[in-house]
Amino acid sequence: MRRFLNILLMAVAAMVLTGCFKKVTTDTVLVIKTLVERESGEDPTPITDTYGYIYYPGSMDWGITSYEDAAAKIITNLTTGEKLSTPDVESGPYTIEGSSNNYIGMWESAAPSFVVVVYPEAKMYAYIYRNHTAENLSETFLTLIFHTWMDKTYTQGKKEGYIWTVVPPAKESDSNENEGTENEGDNSN
């Protein structure tokens, strides 16, 4: 009887311990719903011509210096000036049954990640630093609204790792009169 109890206790302990060592995954698909608000107070409408990419730069010293760089998928180390031009991940369309399907999807597999979304029609881009990864989430849903009526860089979102920085198009006067003057619409990062 004692031997039976010992075997039973060992079996229960083995079951409990294997439950503690379940595999934790940090890979997730970033599913990004892109919308545009053309006038202040207007209902946002879906966008279908956006694209995105992810870099795993190893630190958060990276940024985008212009719309042209964002569109060309180039990020710059803001400390050293080094440039990277081949993203680790690029987006593709992402379909959800029964939805408007204005989503893009990107496989995020590491942290920190630098995620960029480009809206070519409006010459706008947005980026987000994700310093953490999702645990055991096959999909992470994000929403990004491009407010084309805004003329200054703005942030959207409230939770760390979900806050977008959205950069409007550079004004013609910004590029011509930027030398030695302060610019209200300065979009440099």
Beta strands, then each sheet from edge to edge (+ up, - down):
strand 1: 28-37
strand 2: 45-46
strand 3: 51-55
strand 4: 62-63
strand 5: 75-77
strand 6: 83-84
strand 7: 89-90
strand 8: 92-94
strand 9: 103-108
strand 10: 113-119
strand 11: 124-130
strand 12: 139-147
strand 13: 154-156
strand 14: 164-167
sheet 1: 2+ 1- 9+ 8-
sheet 2: 2+ 1- 12-
sheet 3: 7+ 3- 10+ 11- 14+ 13-
sheet 4: 4+ 5- 6+
end
